[in-house]
């Protein structure tokens, strides 16, 4: 091992001598580099190598490169790069290759090598890195795209980029992203050729045998890619994404028309097609004369929106589905949210949106998410009667949804409906009991604000009987709070006593009672002990915090410190797993006064 390390150090002597000779480093600095590099080399030649050692070596060499770059700028010396920087760059690439060969699956390591190659302009090396990477990880489309982009951008080789995309499609014949980037690459290449032709024509140069093909300049290669992609991936969203890419370039008019024609012919059963076609109407040119005034601009916008709605209307006739109605409703809502100073336009948009939402609901095709916006508009406009109808209709359409019932009931509470008591009962029969806790909380809040204490207590008692543990535990804790706030300490104590054996119980139920007891003018320690003991029966095997609170209570003015040793012994006996270690460390801190 020592011989190999010594050989590697000797190989560095010419570049180190050159650094010293040209004045970029002092003799002392060169010795320091040799010492540091020797230590790093020995780490790379141990029997068991560590990835961090390779990374540290690479980082050190890069730091040296950066320092050389700064020194060159400072002394204005730009010569001898072949003797100084090139060997260091070559060595870094060699270290990266050794590391990636050993840790083939470490993508961060591979991409660090790629980043280094890009920064230090080693274009030949970057192709080799990607070649090795793709041989090991051909299953990752993103790597193929990255490699092709590198060939196009870093090496200006469209042929190599095209070759990589074609190879990628053998492994990923239906990858949306690969086809999209391949399509974009061909258009970028075409745009580059067109710009080159314009420059050459301006210079009045004879192109001779380098004359560009009209087919290539018109984007025929991109059309071939599109045809292949559309044949394998028959999805409207994918075709639209290719059309959006083509619209970036100003020479693709024929190609865009062709894609648009295919979209209208082959994908009319997809709501995204109608949504896309409708929104294109917003881009139609307006009448120039009208656009000088605010009312004229508003009128023009209204006409465009009407044309959009005509396309949507055709869509819902052809494709009467929930996604189609959702696209239509989402468009109308988006237009309503747009600000305008013309009141007539805003009113027209709102009227249009309410009409679409009503029709979608009548067709039983309105998604649950849209009802919230519908109700907000109705409530803000003061149409309480319509809001109540929509709130009721929503739960008729989505009766099993807790969110739908919550929104409906909140709206009816705001409108002070007289049927709320019945509707709460109905809601709890329709939704999944395991998800019903928000409805119980909402009912209790409403009952507390609007009903008599007897009626509210009846709601609590119904909740206590729930077979769902989360509901019954929450009800016990909430009932205890309510009892104390409405009936004082005696009622809270009575409630606690009646429920303390009614499992399941939560820790908060006991800590609430402990808190209530401690708030009294003369708290009773025997009651506090009883609460802690009952809580520990339920949670003593896992809750180390509860044991510590009990000990702290005995150390307080009401307790008996001599009981702490017995409580500690019991805690060590009952606690299980990691809670034992946590309790021991925290108890030690408590004894030393640090807790």
ZAMARGU-618424 format. One record per residue (C-alpha): x, y, z; residue number from 1. Coordinates in nm, 3 decimals. Each point is the difference from the previous one (the first is absolute). Layout:
BEGIN
PT    east   north      up resi
PT       X       Y       Z  NUM
...
END
This chain:
BEGIN
PT    east   north      up resi
PT   0.000   0.000   0.000    1
PT   0.282   0.239   0.090    2
PT   0.162  -0.053  -0.339    3
PT  -0.322   0.093  -0.182    4
PT  -0.050   0.311   0.210    5
PT   0.364   0.103  -0.050    6
PT  -0.037  -0.045  -0.376    7
PT  -0.310   0.218  -0.008    8
PT   0.175   0.273   0.198    9
PT   0.300  -0.012  -0.234   10
PT  -0.236   0.034  -0.298   11
PT  -0.110   0.334   0.142   12
PT   0.352   0.145   0.022   13
PT   0.006   0.166  -0.348   14
PT  -0.321   0.194   0.060   15
PT   0.106   0.100   0.353   16
PT   0.337   0.121  -0.126   17
PT  -0.177   0.197  -0.272   18
PT  -0.230   0.162   0.259   19
PT   0.300   0.109   0.202   20
PT   0.202   0.108  -0.306   21
PT  -0.270   0.233  -0.138   22
PT  -0.066   0.152   0.343   23
PT  -0.354  -0.126   0.061   24
PT   0.102  -0.190   0.317   25
PT   0.290   0.036   0.243   26
PT   0.236  -0.281   0.093   27
PT  -0.167  -0.028   0.340   28
PT  -0.345  -0.032  -0.160   29
PT   0.124  -0.271  -0.236   30
PT   0.133  -0.200   0.298   31
PT  -0.336   0.041   0.171   32
PT  -0.178  -0.132  -0.310   33
PT   0.232  -0.303  -0.014   34
PT  -0.064  -0.077   0.366   35
PT  -0.376   0.030  -0.033   36
PT  -0.017  -0.198  -0.324   37
PT   0.213  -0.281   0.147   38
PT  -0.246  -0.040   0.288   39
PT  -0.296  -0.002  -0.240   40
PT   0.166  -0.256  -0.229   41
PT   0.068  -0.238   0.289   42
PT  -0.370   0.014   0.094   43
PT  -0.097  -0.106  -0.353   44
PT   0.227  -0.305   0.014   45
PT  -0.119  -0.152   0.324   46
PT  -0.153  -0.349   0.001   47
PT  -0.342   0.141   0.088   48
PT  -0.056   0.324  -0.188   49
PT  -0.252   0.264   0.095   50
PT  -0.204   0.204  -0.246   51
PT   0.054   0.312   0.208   52
PT   0.376  -0.032  -0.054   53
PT  -0.049   0.016  -0.377   54
PT  -0.228   0.300   0.036   55
PT   0.250   0.175   0.230   56
PT   0.282  -0.061  -0.251   57
PT  -0.209   0.137  -0.289   58
PT  -0.102   0.303   0.204   59
PT   0.362   0.072   0.091   60
PT   0.112  -0.019  -0.363   61
PT  -0.286   0.227  -0.107   62
PT   0.098   0.250   0.270   63
PT   0.356  -0.002  -0.140   64
PT  -0.140   0.066  -0.348   65
PT  -0.209   0.291   0.128   66
PT   0.302   0.144   0.181   67
PT   0.212  -0.024  -0.316   68
PT  -0.274   0.179  -0.192   69
PT  -0.007   0.286   0.253   70
PT   0.380   0.025   0.008   71
PT   0.014   0.017  -0.380   72
PT  -0.251   0.286   0.000   73
PT   0.195   0.180   0.271   74
PT   0.343  -0.017  -0.170   75
PT  -0.142   0.011  -0.356   76
PT   0.177  -0.320  -0.105   77
PT  -0.198  -0.218  -0.244   78
PT   0.263  -0.239  -0.141   79
PT   0.112  -0.361   0.065   80
PT  -0.358  -0.130   0.044   81
PT   0.093  -0.334  -0.160   82
PT   0.272  -0.054   0.262   83
PT  -0.201   0.127   0.300   84
PT  -0.380  -0.030  -0.018   85
PT  -0.038  -0.285  -0.247   86
PT   0.178  -0.263   0.216   87
PT  -0.215   0.102   0.302   88
PT  -0.323  -0.022  -0.203   89
PT   0.110  -0.337  -0.138   90
PT   0.072  -0.124   0.354   91
PT  -0.339   0.116   0.131   92
PT  -0.174  -0.183  -0.284   93
PT   0.202  -0.310   0.084   94
PT  -0.104   0.017   0.368   95
PT  -0.364   0.044  -0.100   96
PT   0.024  -0.303  -0.231   97
PT   0.144  -0.214   0.279   98
PT  -0.275   0.113   0.239   99
PT  -0.290  -0.052  -0.241  100
PT   0.137  -0.341  -0.097  101
PT  -0.018  -0.107   0.364  102
PT  -0.326   0.177   0.092  103
PT  -0.197  -0.045  -0.323  104
PT  -0.341   0.082   0.149  105
PT   0.099   0.331   0.157  106
PT  -0.169   0.246  -0.236  107
PT   0.128   0.299   0.198  108
PT   0.356  -0.111  -0.070  109
PT  -0.066  -0.042  -0.373  110
PT  -0.169   0.337  -0.030  111
PT   0.284   0.166   0.194  112
PT   0.238  -0.134  -0.264  113
PT  -0.224   0.138  -0.274  114
PT  -0.014   0.341   0.172  115
PT   0.378   0.008   0.028  116
PT   0.042  -0.083  -0.368  117
PT  -0.239   0.280  -0.097  118
PT   0.170   0.258   0.220  119
PT   0.351  -0.076  -0.116  120
PT  -0.095  -0.047  -0.366  121
PT   0.112  -0.360  -0.043  122
PT  -0.250  -0.068  -0.277  123
PT   0.154  -0.326  -0.113  124
PT  -0.005  -0.137   0.351  125
PT  -0.367   0.087   0.060  126
PT  -0.107  -0.223  -0.289  127
PT   0.198  -0.288   0.149  128
PT  -0.158   0.058   0.342  129
PT  -0.352  -0.008  -0.142  130
PT   0.085  -0.306  -0.208  131
PT   0.113  -0.191   0.311  132
PT  -0.295   0.129   0.202  133
PT  -0.261  -0.103  -0.257  134
PT   0.157  -0.344  -0.035  135
PT  -0.069  -0.055   0.370  136
PT  -0.327   0.193   0.034  137
PT  -0.189  -0.026  -0.330  138
PT  -0.330  -0.018   0.192  139
PT   0.000   0.372   0.089  140
PT  -0.148   0.220  -0.278  141
PT   0.126   0.318   0.167  142
PT   0.362  -0.111  -0.049  143
PT  -0.051  -0.059  -0.373  144
PT  -0.152   0.347  -0.032  145
PT   0.285   0.155   0.199  146
PT   0.260  -0.174  -0.218  147
PT  -0.171   0.108  -0.324  148
PT  -0.030   0.362   0.120  149
PT   0.368  -0.005   0.089  150
PT   0.092  -0.114  -0.352  151
PT  -0.215   0.273  -0.150  152
PT   0.093   0.287   0.232  153
PT   0.357  -0.078   0.108  154
PT   0.132  -0.165  -0.316  155
PT  -0.242   0.149  -0.260  156
PT  -0.052  -0.349  -0.139  157
PT  -0.362  -0.047  -0.108  158
PT   0.091  -0.331  -0.161  159
PT   0.127  -0.144   0.330  160
PT  -0.303   0.138   0.184  161
PT  -0.234  -0.157  -0.254  162
PT   0.181  -0.333   0.031  163
PT  -0.040   0.009   0.380  164
PT  -0.371   0.077  -0.023  165
PT  -0.051  -0.290  -0.241  166
PT   0.185  -0.233   0.235  167
PT  -0.209   0.131   0.290  168
PT  -0.320  -0.083  -0.187  169
PT   0.111  -0.363  -0.031  170
PT   0.000  -0.022   0.379  171
PT  -0.296   0.235   0.055  172
PT  -0.226  -0.022  -0.307  173
PT  -0.294   0.172   0.173  174
PT   0.180   0.261   0.210  175
PT  -0.178   0.336  -0.025  176
PT   0.303   0.196   0.115  177
PT   0.244  -0.164  -0.242  178
PT  -0.226   0.069  -0.298  179
PT  -0.066   0.358   0.114  180
PT   0.371   0.078   0.033  181
PT   0.084  -0.180  -0.325  182
PT  -0.267   0.208  -0.177  183
PT   0.136   0.319   0.159  184
PT   0.356  -0.092  -0.099  185
PT  -0.091  -0.042  -0.366  186
PT  -0.175   0.337  -0.001  187
PT   0.296   0.167   0.170  188
PT   0.235  -0.153  -0.257  189
PT  -0.223   0.121  -0.281  190
PT  -0.010   0.351   0.147  191
PT   0.379   0.003   0.027  192
PT   0.039  -0.101  -0.366  193
PT  -0.245   0.268  -0.110  194
PT   0.195   0.266   0.190  195
PT   0.325  -0.123  -0.154  196
PT  -0.152   0.020  -0.347  197
PT  -0.118   0.356   0.060  198
PT   0.346   0.104   0.119  199
PT   0.167  -0.159  -0.301  200
PT  -0.245   0.163  -0.238  201
PT   0.068   0.338   0.160  202
PT   0.370  -0.056  -0.053  203
PT  -0.078  -0.096  -0.366  204
PT   0.210  -0.314   0.028  205
PT  -0.022  -0.284  -0.247  206
PT  -0.138  -0.295   0.198  207
PT   0.107  -0.255  -0.262  208
PT  -0.029  -0.355   0.128  209
PT  -0.104   0.128   0.346  210
PT  -0.334   0.126  -0.124  211
PT  -0.272  -0.083   0.251  212
PT  -0.280  -0.240  -0.090  213
PT  -0.344   0.170  -0.025  214
PT  -0.161  -0.302   0.173  215
PT   0.227   0.031   0.301  216
PT  -0.045   0.378   0.016  217
PT  -0.380  -0.040  -0.003  218
PT   0.009  -0.234   0.302  219
PT  -0.063  -0.334  -0.172  220
PT   0.220  -0.186   0.250  221
PT  -0.213   0.134   0.285  222
PT  -0.311  -0.109  -0.191  223
PT   0.140  -0.353  -0.025  224
PT   0.056  -0.002   0.377  225
PT  -0.355   0.125   0.057  226
PT  -0.149  -0.268  -0.225  227
PT   0.190  -0.274   0.179  228
PT  -0.091   0.136   0.343  229
PT  -0.370   0.048  -0.078  230
PT  -0.016  -0.354  -0.138  231
PT   0.135  -0.153   0.320  232
PT  -0.150   0.234   0.262  233
PT  -0.363   0.066  -0.083  234
PT  -0.084   0.254   0.270  235
PT  -0.144   0.346  -0.050  236
PT   0.209   0.152   0.280  237
PT   0.320  -0.127  -0.165  238
PT  -0.094   0.131  -0.345  239
PT  -0.087   0.338   0.155  240
PT   0.341   0.010   0.168  241
PT   0.169  -0.049  -0.339  242
PT  -0.217   0.273  -0.151  243
PT   0.103   0.237   0.281  244
PT   0.366  -0.073  -0.074  245
PT  -0.052   0.062  -0.373  246
PT  -0.168   0.336   0.071  247
PT   0.325   0.131   0.150  248
PT   0.155   0.005  -0.349  249
PT  -0.119   0.242  -0.269  250
PT   0.072  -0.228  -0.300  251
PT  -0.230  -0.287   0.104  252
PT  -0.332   0.130  -0.134  253
PT  -0.067  -0.304  -0.221  254
PT   0.107  -0.241   0.273  255
PT  -0.224   0.171   0.256  256
PT  -0.298  -0.014  -0.235  257
PT   0.064  -0.367  -0.060  258
PT   0.017  -0.079   0.375  259
PT  -0.311   0.208   0.061  260
PT  -0.185  -0.187  -0.274  261
PT   0.102  -0.335   0.150  262
PT  -0.116   0.118   0.342  263
PT  -0.343   0.101  -0.129  264
PT  -0.038  -0.321  -0.203  265
PT   0.131  -0.271   0.233  266
PT  -0.052   0.125   0.356  267
PT  -0.352   0.141   0.020  268
PT  -0.086  -0.254   0.271  269
PT   0.248   0.163   0.238  270
PT  -0.111   0.302   0.204  271
PT   0.352   0.148  -0.018  272
PT  -0.040   0.043  -0.376  273
PT  -0.314   0.209   0.039  274
PT   0.155   0.195   0.287  275
PT   0.306   0.080  -0.211  276
PT  -0.201   0.095  -0.307  277
PT  -0.230   0.223   0.203  278
PT   0.283   0.191   0.168  279
PT   0.162   0.064  -0.337  280
PT  -0.294   0.228  -0.079  281
PT   0.132   0.244   0.260  282
PT   0.306   0.057  -0.219  283
PT  -0.204   0.100  -0.306  284
PT   0.078   0.357  -0.120  285
PT  -0.246   0.269   0.103  286
PT  -0.137   0.305  -0.179  287
PT   0.266   0.273   0.012  288
PT  -0.231   0.298   0.024  289
PT  -0.191  -0.120   0.304  290
PT   0.309  -0.069   0.208  291
PT   0.066   0.370   0.066  292
PT  -0.260   0.025   0.280  293
PT  -0.062  -0.209   0.313  294
PT  -0.353  -0.087  -0.108  295
PT   0.127  -0.094  -0.345  296
PT   0.265  -0.229   0.144  297
PT  -0.257  -0.154   0.234  298
PT  -0.235  -0.058  -0.293  299
PT   0.279  -0.167  -0.198  300
PT   0.091  -0.225   0.294  301
PT  -0.364  -0.091   0.047  302
PT  -0.028  -0.104  -0.366  303
PT   0.307  -0.218   0.031  304
PT  -0.135  -0.164   0.314  305
PT  -0.331  -0.061  -0.178  306
PT   0.188  -0.176  -0.282  307
PT   0.177  -0.213   0.262  308
PT  -0.335  -0.092   0.152  309
PT  -0.136  -0.097  -0.341  310
PT   0.282  -0.254  -0.032  311
PT  -0.066  -0.126   0.353  312
PT  -0.371  -0.031  -0.081  313
PT   0.087  -0.213  -0.300  314
PT   0.226  -0.204   0.226  315
PT  -0.265  -0.077   0.260  316
PT  -0.241  -0.099  -0.276  317
PT   0.253  -0.236  -0.154  318
PT   0.152  -0.117   0.328  319
PT  -0.246   0.025   0.288  320
PT   0.244  -0.108   0.273  321
PT   0.119   0.126   0.337  322
PT   0.351   0.095  -0.127  323
PT  -0.158   0.200  -0.285  324
PT  -0.230   0.191   0.231  325
PT   0.292   0.050   0.240  326
PT   0.206   0.165  -0.274  327
PT  -0.293   0.226  -0.090  328
PT  -0.068   0.097   0.363  329
PT   0.370   0.056   0.075  330
PT   0.029   0.234  -0.299  331
PT  -0.302   0.204   0.113  332
PT   0.134   0.024   0.355  333
PT   0.342   0.108  -0.119  334
PT  -0.156   0.283  -0.203  335
PT  -0.210   0.113   0.298  336
PT   0.316   0.028   0.214  337
PT   0.158   0.238  -0.253  338
PT  -0.030   0.360   0.107  339
PT  -0.177   0.253  -0.218  340
PT  -0.121   0.355   0.053  341
PT  -0.296  -0.055  -0.233  342
PT  -0.288  -0.113   0.220  343
PT  -0.203  -0.129  -0.294  344
PT   0.275  -0.243  -0.101  345
PT   0.037  -0.127   0.359  346
PT  -0.374  -0.056   0.028  347
PT  -0.005  -0.184  -0.333  348
PT   0.281  -0.228   0.113  349
PT  -0.171  -0.079   0.328  350
PT  -0.332  -0.067  -0.172  351
PT   0.173  -0.231  -0.245  352
PT   0.179  -0.189   0.277  353
PT  -0.314  -0.049   0.210  354
PT  -0.186  -0.130  -0.304  355
PT   0.271  -0.253  -0.085  356
PT   0.023  -0.121   0.361  357
PT  -0.378  -0.045   0.019  358
PT  -0.014  -0.192  -0.327  359
PT   0.294  -0.221   0.103  360
PT  -0.173  -0.073   0.329  361
PT  -0.329  -0.078  -0.175  362
PT   0.189  -0.246  -0.220  363
PT   0.156  -0.158   0.314  364
PT   0.344   0.077  -0.147  365
PT   0.126   0.269   0.240  366
PT   0.303  -0.094   0.210  367
PT  -0.009   0.061   0.373  368
PT   0.279   0.262  -0.009  369
PT  -0.210   0.243  -0.205  370
PT  -0.282   0.029   0.253  371
PT   0.216   0.206   0.238  372
PT   0.060   0.272  -0.260  373
PT  -0.365  -0.013  -0.098  374
PT  -0.109   0.058   0.359  375
PT   0.252   0.280   0.053  376
PT  -0.135   0.190  -0.301  377
PT  -0.361  -0.043   0.112  378
PT   0.073   0.104   0.358  379
PT   0.206   0.302  -0.106  380
PT  -0.282   0.111  -0.229  381
PT  -0.253  -0.035   0.284  382
PT  -0.210  -0.271  -0.165  383
PT  -0.069  -0.200   0.318  384
PT  -0.283  -0.205  -0.149  385
PT   0.211  -0.122  -0.293  386
PT   0.294  -0.071   0.235  387
PT  -0.223  -0.216   0.220  388
PT  -0.122  -0.194  -0.306  389
PT   0.356  -0.059  -0.119  390
PT   0.115  -0.108   0.347  391
PT  -0.280  -0.255   0.014  392
PT   0.057  -0.113  -0.358  393
PT   0.370  -0.053   0.063  394
PT  -0.056  -0.266   0.265  395
PT  -0.264  -0.165  -0.214  396
PT   0.264  -0.037  -0.271  397
PT   0.297  -0.081   0.229  398
PT  -0.172  -0.146   0.305  399
PT   0.293  -0.213   0.113  400
PT   0.251   0.284   0.014  401
PT   0.086   0.151   0.338  402
PT   0.138   0.311  -0.172  403
PT  -0.327   0.049  -0.191  404
PT  -0.212  -0.035   0.314  405
PT   0.231   0.235   0.196  406
PT  -0.021   0.268  -0.266  407
PT  -0.376  -0.042  -0.037  408
PT  -0.063   0.016   0.375  409
PT   0.231   0.301   0.045  410
PT  -0.193   0.180  -0.271  411
PT  -0.334  -0.086   0.160  412
PT   0.130   0.112   0.341  413
PT   0.095   0.333  -0.156  414
PT  -0.348   0.022  -0.149  415
PT  -0.157  -0.100   0.337  416
PT  -0.196  -0.289  -0.143  417
PT  -0.270  -0.153   0.221  418
PT   0.070  -0.356  -0.113  419
PT   0.357  -0.023   0.125  420
PT  -0.071  -0.240   0.285  421
PT  -0.154  -0.251  -0.241  422
PT   0.271   0.054  -0.260  423
PT   0.277  -0.070   0.250  424
PT  -0.163  -0.331   0.084  425
PT  -0.042  -0.079  -0.368  426
PT   0.362   0.087  -0.073  427
PT   0.127  -0.242   0.264  428
PT  -0.204  -0.283  -0.151  429
PT   0.139   0.058  -0.350  430
PT   0.375   0.044   0.056  431
PT   0.253  -0.261   0.106  432
PT   0.000  -0.002   0.385  433
PT   0.381  -0.015   0.000  434
PT   0.010   0.340  -0.175  435
PT  -0.287   0.162   0.188  436
PT   0.197   0.191   0.270  437
PT  -0.009   0.337  -0.186  438
PT  -0.381  -0.024  -0.016  439
PT  -0.025  -0.074   0.374  440
PT   0.219   0.302   0.077  441
PT  -0.205   0.221  -0.228  442
PT  -0.326  -0.117   0.157  443
PT   0.131   0.062   0.352  444
PT   0.115   0.349  -0.093  445
PT  -0.338   0.081  -0.154  446
PT  -0.193  -0.155   0.288  447
PT   0.206   0.191   0.260  448
PT  -0.072   0.328  -0.178  449
PT  -0.366  -0.058  -0.085  450
PT  -0.158  -0.267   0.222  451
PT  -0.071  -0.046   0.367  452
PT   0.258  -0.170   0.228  453
PT  -0.227  -0.304   0.025  454
PT  -0.011  -0.042  -0.378  455
PT   0.381   0.048  -0.025  456
PT   0.054  -0.261   0.271  457
PT  -0.218  -0.241  -0.195  458
PT   0.231   0.048  -0.302  459
PT   0.302  -0.076   0.219  460
PT  -0.161  -0.316   0.133  461
PT  -0.077  -0.122  -0.351  462
PT   0.363   0.063  -0.094  463
PT   0.122  -0.193   0.306  464
PT  -0.184  -0.307  -0.128  465
PT   0.184   0.003  -0.334  466
PT   0.175  -0.325  -0.089  467
PT   0.286   0.196  -0.160  468
PT   0.282   0.046   0.257  469
PT   0.117   0.337  -0.135  470
PT  -0.352   0.142   0.026  471
PT  -0.079  -0.133   0.347  472
PT   0.340   0.110   0.144  473
PT  -0.039   0.349  -0.145  474
PT  -0.355   0.017   0.137  475
PT   0.116  -0.092   0.352  476
PT   0.266   0.270   0.008  477
PT  -0.232   0.262  -0.152  478
PT  -0.288  -0.101   0.230  479
PT   0.226   0.047   0.304  480
PT   0.100   0.349  -0.116  481
PT  -0.364   0.091  -0.071  482
PT  -0.117  -0.133   0.338  483
PT   0.254   0.218   0.181  484
PT  -0.086   0.312  -0.204  485
PT  -0.376  -0.039   0.046  486
PT  -0.039  -0.168   0.340  487
PT   0.323   0.072   0.182  488
PT   0.227  -0.233   0.195  489
PT  -0.271  -0.224   0.144  490
PT  -0.148  -0.082  -0.340  491
PT   0.348  -0.059  -0.148  492
PT   0.085  -0.235   0.289  493
PT  -0.326  -0.186  -0.048  494
PT   0.062  -0.032  -0.376  495
PT   0.354  -0.127   0.058  496
PT  -0.117  -0.259   0.251  497
PT  -0.271  -0.127  -0.234  498
PT   0.238  -0.037  -0.293  499
PT   0.329  -0.110   0.160  500
PT  -0.077  -0.369  -0.054  501
PT  -0.157   0.047  -0.342  502
PT   0.274  -0.109  -0.241  503
PT   0.160   0.097  -0.234  504
PT   0.152   0.295   0.185  505
PT   0.252   0.262  -0.108  506
PT   0.286   0.147   0.200  507
PT  -0.150   0.346  -0.056  508
PT  -0.315  -0.110   0.187  509
PT   0.202  -0.058   0.318  510
PT   0.230   0.301  -0.040  511
PT  -0.306   0.221  -0.050  512
PT  -0.141  -0.113   0.334  513
PT   0.340   0.048   0.164  514
PT   0.009   0.353  -0.136  515
PT  -0.352   0.073   0.126  516
PT   0.087  -0.130   0.348  517
PT   0.318   0.209   0.019  518
PT  -0.199   0.313  -0.094  519
PT  -0.209  -0.030   0.315  520
PT   0.066   0.220   0.300  521
PT   0.078  -0.301   0.218  522
PT   0.102  -0.289  -0.231  523
PT  -0.012  -0.346   0.157  524
PT   0.311  -0.214  -0.040  525
PT  -0.191  -0.326   0.043  526
PT  -0.215   0.086  -0.304  527
PT   0.312   0.090  -0.203  528
PT   0.159  -0.332   0.100  529
PT  -0.314  -0.184  -0.104  530
PT   0.009   0.170  -0.344  531
PT   0.367  -0.086  -0.049  532
PT  -0.049  -0.359   0.112  533
PT  -0.292  -0.053  -0.236  534
PT   0.193   0.161  -0.286  535
PT   0.299  -0.225   0.069  536
PT  -0.224  -0.306  -0.012  537
PT  -0.074   0.092  -0.361  538
PT   0.332   0.147  -0.119  539
PT   0.260  -0.102   0.259  540
PT   0.188  -0.242  -0.226  541
PT   0.093   0.257  -0.264  542
PT  -0.045   0.355   0.130  543
PT   0.313   0.094   0.198  544
PT  -0.114   0.363   0.009  545
PT  -0.304  -0.093   0.211  546
PT   0.221  -0.167   0.264  547
PT   0.224   0.307   0.019  548
PT  -0.301   0.231   0.040  549
PT  -0.122  -0.221   0.287  550
PT   0.341   0.022   0.168  551
PT   0.011   0.378  -0.046  552
PT  -0.347   0.023   0.154  553
PT   0.123  -0.185   0.311  554
PT   0.300   0.232   0.018  555
PT  -0.238   0.299  -0.003  556
PT  -0.155   0.181   0.296  557
PT  -0.297  -0.240   0.018  558
PT   0.192  -0.326  -0.035  559
PT   0.218  -0.226   0.210  560
PT   0.359  -0.025  -0.134  561
PT   0.056  -0.333   0.175  562
PT  -0.243  -0.157  -0.253  563
PT   0.231   0.082  -0.294  564
PT   0.226  -0.303   0.053  565
PT  -0.295  -0.238  -0.011  566
PT  -0.138   0.169  -0.316  567
PT   0.345  -0.024  -0.163  568
PT   0.023  -0.371   0.084  569
PT  -0.344  -0.062  -0.151  570
PT   0.088   0.199  -0.311  571
PT   0.312  -0.208  -0.062  572
PT  -0.209  -0.313   0.042  573
PT  -0.287   0.099  -0.228  574
PT   0.165   0.200  -0.281  575
PT   0.103  -0.188  -0.313  576
PT   0.242   0.051  -0.292  577
PT   0.159   0.340  -0.065  578
PT  -0.220   0.170   0.259  579
PT   0.215  -0.154   0.279  580
PT   0.314   0.175  -0.124  581
PT  -0.184   0.330  -0.052  582
PT  -0.147  -0.018   0.350  583
PT   0.338  -0.078   0.160  584
PT   0.178   0.291  -0.167  585
PT  -0.279   0.248   0.074  586
PT  -0.031  -0.118   0.361  587
PT   0.373   0.059   0.045  588
PT  -0.040   0.353  -0.138  589
PT  -0.290   0.055   0.238  590
PT   0.209  -0.106   0.300  591
PT   0.286   0.230  -0.098  592
PT  -0.236   0.294  -0.048  593
PT   0.039   0.024  -0.377  594
PT  -0.357  -0.093  -0.094  595
END
